[in-house]
Amino acid sequence: MSKLAIHGGPKIRSKPFPKHPIIGEDEKKQVMEVLDSGNISTFIASPGENFLGGKKIKEFEEKFSKKIGTKYGIAFNSASSALHAAIVAVGVQPGEEVIVPPYTFTSTATSSLMHNAIPVFCDVKKDIYCLDPVKLKDVLSPLSKAVVPVHLFGHACDMDDIMSFARKNNLRVIEDCAQSPGGEYKNKPLGTIGDCGIFSFQESKNMMTGEGGMLLTNDEEIANIARMVRNHGEMILESSKKRTYKSEFLGWGYRMTELEAALGVSQVSKLDYFNEQRIKLASYLANEINKIHGLHHTKYDFVKHVYYQFGFSYDEGKIGISRNVFCDALRAEGIPCSDGYVKPLYLNPLYLEKRAFAYKHYHGNVKYEKGICPVAESLYENEVILIPVCRPPATIGDMSDIVNAIHKIIENKSELTN
Ligand SMILES: Cc1ncc(COP(=O)(O)O)c(C=O)c1O
């Protein structure tokens, strides 16, 4: 009789993993305060006090920017909106190029297209899956204006090398910290190293507001432009009492509500605790997984990894079955996992067929085709496995089910064929 669950054997785990996110009494109290006040947004798109939002928005912006360590925090209704605003605020012009990794969430790149700028993909590193600074020179062009390092899954990019390349070549740096709030590179908080950093508070993230995002910066000009992009391109300062639009440039309805900000006020005070729990669970997994010939998790010593997801590398040659067959078997044992994360972005029709308006007014030589970022392609096709449930309120007991399932599959791999 078969031992593996994929062929009808007993599962290692039949109950679901504990539910995330954790919503406590404090979140409820904060949200009730907003509901009782009767002011759910408070933002208006014209000059005056309310241009910058209401009480909870201001409190959340102050608390989060203080927590990470920047002068300014500008809340948005998503990290994608914050990224779009960042592209505008650092001075990228339509037709210019922005260097991004292809192994990331879609909006790391589409935020440039939204401003009619062109994403140019630079390959990532095989061990930490983040932008490879050595390859930046291969994609630099006279049109390059900015670079967006993504601290993927919570692990920092090589920021010293990226910053020195950027400064030498006059590139602005937007750190995509959607997956890494509270993470650090050589004791520096992520989001404080480049010209600005953007964060996501979408429900699955380390801290969350349902949907939401924030742009952090020490640069007053970036902060002011971001505030205008957030609020329909209107001017912040205008003495006239008459409501009249003073549109200086294209802006959008990217405002966060007081309800989401209220959740953020509560969650920011728990960020350290949430991250500590993630690190504790991930350290256990890393230690166990690194004992297995053919599996490996990498974390650099000088990085504080905050484990939005727990990722590890799979070597088919050593294990003897393909990564995808292994992941099918793991899921059958009751362990959620993702084989490969996302297809490198440039392999999607949006890029292959240059479907965005931006390309009609572009005079550069960007190329999107299979083979341009071989490391990202191989990570996606054969190497990376992600465990999304390495997060509180899960326990070490829950993590040991993952390890037991991995051992069970390897011990019984003769039941599997590629
Ligand atoms: C790397 C990265 N950047 C940007 C985003 C966009 O975040 P949001 O969903 O808040 O727009 C995400 C979301 O998962 C992400 O993972």
PDBQT file of the ligand as one rigid body, heavy atoms in Angstrom, charges set to zero:
ROOT
HETATM    1  C1  LIG A 501       7.162  43.057  -3.753  1.00  0.00    +0.000 C 
HETATM    2  C2  LIG A 501       5.803  43.692  -3.756  1.00  0.00    +0.000 A 
HETATM    3  N1  LIG A 501       5.665  44.952  -4.218  1.00  0.00    +0.000 NA
HETATM    4  C3  LIG A 501       4.470  45.558  -4.251  1.00  0.00    +0.000 A 
HETATM    5  C4  LIG A 501       3.329  44.927  -3.802  1.00  0.00    +0.000 A 
HETATM    6  C5  LIG A 501       2.021  45.623  -3.898  1.00  0.00    +0.000 C 
HETATM    7  O1  LIG A 501       1.362  45.697  -2.671  1.00  0.00    +0.000 OA
HETATM    8  P1  LIG A 501      -0.178  46.082  -2.605  1.00  0.00    +0.000 P 
HETATM    9  O2  LIG A 501      -0.955  44.811  -2.706  1.00  0.00    +0.000 OA
HETATM   10  O3  LIG A 501      -0.313  46.704  -1.236  1.00  0.00    +0.000 OA
HETATM   11  O4  LIG A 501      -0.470  47.020  -3.684  1.00  0.00    +0.000 OA
HETATM   12  C6  LIG A 501       3.421  43.627  -3.316  1.00  0.00    +0.000 A 
HETATM   13  C7  LIG A 501       2.222  42.904  -2.864  1.00  0.00    +0.000 C 
HETATM   14  O5  LIG A 501       2.218  41.716  -2.601  1.00  0.00    +0.000 OA
HETATM   15  C8  LIG A 501       4.683  42.981  -3.287  1.00  0.00    +0.000 A 
HETATM   16  O6  LIG A 501       4.819  41.725  -2.848  1.00  0.00    +0.000 OA
ENDROOT
TORSDOF 0
